[in-house]
Amino acid sequence: MSVAVLRPALRPAWQLPRTAQSAFFLKAGLVFAVLALTVLDRFGLHVTSSWSMPAALAAMYALVAIMVLTDTAQIDPRAAALFVALVTVAGASYLLNTWFEPRALRTVTALLLVALSYAPFVIRLAPAAADARLWRWTLRLFANAAALVAVAGIVQFFAQFVTDAGWLFNYTPLIPEAVRTSGNWNTVHPVASWVQADGYWIKSNGFFMREASFFSVVLAYGIVCELILGVRRWAVVVMAAGLVLSYSGSGLVALAVALVFPLERRTLLRVLGAGACVAAVVYLLGDTLNLSYTVDRIAEFGDEKSSAYCRFLQPAVAVAQGLQIDPWSALLGHGPGSLTRWGMTCADLHEPTYGKLLFEYGLLGAFAFGGLLLLALNRSQAPLRLRMALAVSWLFVGGNLVSSEVLTMIFLFCAVWPKSPSS
């Protein structure tokens, strides 16, 4: 009897019933997406000499392909209309600035990348396939992966006092170029470290991640997943330790937003409890781990050469300075890719979404992009704390308008899941 019961589960995926096949391949796609956001962050598909498709973006398209092939995909009419509006505004901004603006600021590559990054949001799972158990399974899978990279990050941070091997913080050169992601990242000193009496201390990037900032974001959402599913104390402690050793405020911002929502009677207690934990960690380990480095970054907003100023304030300055350059600037902006080439003087250049949206695509672009993301975030019945944290990450923390990692998180946690009777 036991053998007969077990035999169906041991059959290859192609011999399973159609419903079971769909579930199997959907889970495979979800696993790839989670791995792309964590242990495969340094990998990508070599497309041109200067650009590789990041693993996260490839994972979104792989998941869409699986949904189409398993007949579990649906086109969201409202999302399709907003995507058409988005591409229309972006295309109009590119053409108008190309015809009438003599400076070569915009690029067709940036335009194509925008379309490529947001096209998956048009597709969603059919309601019959969007089971709440599968959604919770996805969150648990992500939390487990986040705990794994947290352990790797903790080991990595303390290993630097034993070895100075370059691969400990940046093993990207060891990856074949055909499957290596492109771009320059803050992975080693002096950008990702600071001078101590005993030499450099390099911020943990989780070993697998390209930057300490995204490492902290992954850990923050791992903790949010735990809060949603039911806290496993050991997992939260491990991820919180990794978050501390990243010395990054990006994850702290996302986590702070998640703790505030939903607004209820317990919100104040939740925030005070988190604040007490932070204060205790700083008091007990502040001198040992030099946590003043992280705490002191709050004052960076007044320093024009700091990361905080460049990320949150400088883009607003650029938008204000660029509004009156051309008659159409306020409505359609300066064209795709123009913010990078406009000549920002900030020493630590960042392009948060809000600044890039307004500068490159104007108010019409902000409405089109914002509408599509608002629809994607609210398509499912995901908890409010998760949706609000993702919205803030997209606007400020994600790095720029086409940050494949943040967009993949939005797709994985919210956009792909429609409201359904099983939710």
N, C-alpha and C positions, 0 to 999 in steps of 0.2 A: 504493500500500500504506500509506504513512504517513498519507494522508488518511483512509483507511478505519479505521485504528487510532485516530486522534484523534477521529473523528466521535462515538462514543458518549460521550466525556467532555464534548463540547460541547453535548449535549442538555440541555434544561431538566430540573429535578429531577423534575417530574411525569411525564416520559417515561422515566425510568430504571427498571430492574427494582425490584421491591418491596424487596429486601434493600438495594440501593444507595440507594433513597429513604430508608429508615430511617436508614442511616448518615449521609446528607446532613443530614437534619433533626436528628438527634442532635447532630451537630457544630455545627449552627447554635445549638441550645440551649446547648451547652457554651461556645460563643463568647460568647453573651449573658451567661452566668453569670460568666465571667472579666471581661468588660467591666464588669459591674455591680459587681464587687469592686474595680475600679480606676478607669477613666476616667469611669464613670457613678455614682460614689459619692454625688455631690450631688443626684442625680435621684431622683424618686419619683412615685408615682401619687396624686394628691390624692383622698382618700377622705372625710374630714370636715374641718370648719373647723380642727381642732387636730391632725390626724394624716394623714400621707401614707405610703403603703406604700413602704418603701425599695426601690431598684432590686434589691438583693440578694435580698430576700424575693420580689419579683415574678419574679426569674430562677429561683428554686427551683420556683415553681408553673408557670412556662413550660416548664421542663424536664420536670416531671411530666406536663403536658398533652401534650407532644411524645411522651413514652414511651407514653402511653395511646393517642394517635391513630395511632402507628406500630406498635401491638400488640407493643411490647417491654417493657411494664411488668408487674411482678408485685407482689402484696401479700405482704409478709413476715408470716406468721401471728404469730410471736413479737413483732415490732415492733407489730403491730396490738393485741395483747393488752396490751402495756406502755403503748401510747398510751391505750387505754381506761382503764387503771389510773391513768395520769397525769391524765386529764381528770376521772375520778371523785374522786380525792383533791383536786384543785384546786376542783372544784365543791362538795365537802363542806366544804372549808375556807371557801369563800365563804359558803355557806348558814349554817353553824354560827356564824360570826362576825357575820353580818348579823342573825341571830335573837337572839343572846345578848350581843353586844358593843355597848354604846351608842355608842362612838366610831366616827365614819364614816371608817374607815381603808381599807377594801377597796373595789375598783371592779370592776364587771362588764366594763369595757373591758380591764382587765389580764387578766382571766380569758379573754376571747375572744382576746386577742393571744397568750397562751400556747398555746392550741389551734391558732391559725393558724400559729404559728412552728414547731411540732413535728409537725404532721400530715404533711408531706412525707416524714418518715423512715419512714413505713409502706410507702412505695413503693420498689422497687428495679428495676434492669434485669433482664430475663430472662437466665439464664446464657449462652444462645447469642449474645446481643447484647453481652455484657460482655467484649469483646476486650481483651487486654493492650496491644495496640498503640494502641487508642483511649484507654486510660487514660494511657499514656505521652505520647501526643499532647496530652492535656489538661494534663498537668504542664508540658510544654514550652511550651504556649500561655500558661499562667499565668506561667511564668518570663519569657517575652518581654514580657508586659504589665507585669510588675513592673520589668523593666529600663527600659521606656518611662517609667513614672511616676518611676523613680529619676532618669533624665536630666532630666525636667521639674522634679523637686524640687531638683536641684543648680543648674539654671539659675535657678529661682525664688529660692533662697537668696541667690545672689550678685547677682541683679537688684535686690534691695532696696536695695543701696548705690548704685544708679543712678537708680531711680525710687521714688516713694512711692505709686504708684497703688494704690487700695484693692482692685481686682480681682485683683492679683497673688497675694494670699493668701486672698481670699474673693470669688469671683465669683457666689456663690449668689444675691444680689439681682438679677442679670441674667437668671436662669432664670425663665421663666414659672411662676406659682404652681401651675398645673395639673400641672406635671411637676417640681416642686421638692420635695425631701425636707423634712420638718418637724424641729423641734428646734433647740436652741441648742448651738453647738459652739465649742471652743477653737481659733479660727482666727487671731485677731489679738490685738495687745497690749491690755491688759497681761498677760492670762492666758497667752498663748502666746509671751511674749517676756521679756527681762530687760534691765536698763539697763546700758549700757556707757558708757565715757567719751565716745564719739561718738554716743550716742543709743540707740534701741531696736534690738535684733537679734531678729528674729522667727524662730522655729523653722520649718523647712521642713515643709509638709504635702503635698508632692508635687504642688502646684497643683490636681490633680483631687480630692484627698481633703479631707474635712471637718476632720480633726484630724491633728496630727503623730503621735499615738500609733498610730492605725490605719495611717498611712503606714508606720511602722516595722514593724508586724505584716506587712503585705503584702510588704515587702522581705525580712523574715526568712523567710517561706515561699517567696519566690522563690529565696532561697539554698538552702533545704532541697530544693526541686525540682531545683536544679542538682546538689546532692550525690547525689541519687537517680539522676538520669539520666546523670551524667558531667559533671564540672565544665567549664564554659566560663569560663576565667579572666577574660576581659573583662567578662562579665556579672556575675560575683561581685564584681569590683572596683567596678563601677558601682553595684551594689545596696548594697555595704558603704559606699561614699561617701555615698549617700543616707541610709543608716541612721545614720551619724555626724551628718549635718546635721539629722536629725529631733530630736536631743537627747532621745529618748524611751527609756525602759527597757522598754516593753511588747514591742517586737520582740526586744530583747536577751534577755528571759526565754525567749521561745519558741525562739529560736535556740540558747541555752545548753542547753535541754532536748534539742533535736534532736541536738546534738553529743555529748551523753553517751550516747545510745542509738545502736545496740545495745551492750550491755555486753560487751566483748570485750577481747582483749589490746591492740588498737590504740586503745582508748578514751582511755587516759591520754595517749598521744602526740597524739591529736586535740585533746584539751582543752588540753594544754600548748601546742600549736601555735597554737590560737586565742587563748590568753592572751598568747602572745608577740606576735602581730600586734596585739592591742589595746594592749599596753604600748608597742609601737613607734609606733603612731599617736598615742597620748597624749603620748609623749615628743617626737615630731617636730612635731606640730601642736597640742599642748595649749594653748599660749599664743596662737597665732594664731587658733584657732577657739574659744577659751574652753571647752575640753572639760572643764574642772574643774566646769562646771555639771552635766554628766551624771554625772561620777564622784562629786561631792559628794552626789548624791541617795541614795546608799546610806545616809547618815546620817539620812534623812528618817523612818525607821521610829520614831524616838524623838520626833518632833515631831508633836503632835496636830493641827496645822493643815496638815500636809504632804499631798501627793497619795499618797505611799506609805502613810502611816498610815491615811488615809481609805479607801484601796483594799483594803488587806490586813488591818488590825487593827480599825478601827472597826466594820465589820460583825460581827465576832466579839463585840465588846463589846455591840452592839445585841442580838444573839441571846441572850447570857447575861442581859442585863437584862430581856428580854421573855419568858423561859421560864416564869416563875411568875405572869405576869399573869392568865392564865386556865387552868383545869384541862386544857384540850385543846391548849394552846400547843405543848407539846413534840412531840405527835404530828401535829397538823394546822396549826400555825402561826397567824398572825393574818390570813390572807386575802390574795388577789391584790392587789398594788399597795400593801400596807400599809407597807412599809419606807420608802418615800418620804414618806408622810404621818405617820409615827410621831413625827417631830420630832427627827431626828438633828441634833446640834449641830456636826457636822464642817463646817469651812468649805469644804472641797473635796469635796462629796458624790459618792461612787461607790457603786455597788451590784454588787459582784462576785457571780458566780453562787452561790458557796458560802454567802454571807451571806443573799442573797435567798431561796435555797431553804429554808434552815433557819428563817428568820424568818417567811416567808409561808406555807410549806407543811409545815413540821415534818419529823420523821424519815420519816414515810410518803411525803411528797412527795420527799424526798431519794432514797429508794429507787426511786420510780417514775421520776423524771427521770434519775437516774444509771443505772438499768438500761437505759432507752431509748438514752441516749447511748453506753453501753458496748457495746450491741449494734450501734449504727450505726458506731462506730469500728472494730469487729472483724468487721464483715460481709464485708469484702474481705480481700485479702492485701497491703494497703498496708504499706510498711516500718514497723517499730516506731517509728523515730525520728519519723516523720510523725504517727503516731497518738498518741504520748505528748505531742508538742508541741501538738497540737490539744486534747488533754484538758486540759492546763495552761492553754491560752488560754481554753477554755470556763469553767474554774473560777475563774480569777483575772484574766485580761487582757481578756476579751471585753467588759467594761463592765457587763453585767447578764444576767439569765437569758434574755432575748429579743433578744440582740444578733444581728440578722439577718446581719451580715457573717461572724461566726465560725461561726454555724450553717450558712450557705451554703458556707463552706470545708469544714466537716465533711461536708456532703452531696456536694459536688463531688469531693472527694478520696477519700472512704471510703464513705459510706452508700449511694450510688447503685450501687456496684460490688459484686456478689455474687461469692463464690468460684465459679469455673467451670473446666472443663478447659483453656480458653484463657488463664487468668490466669497 
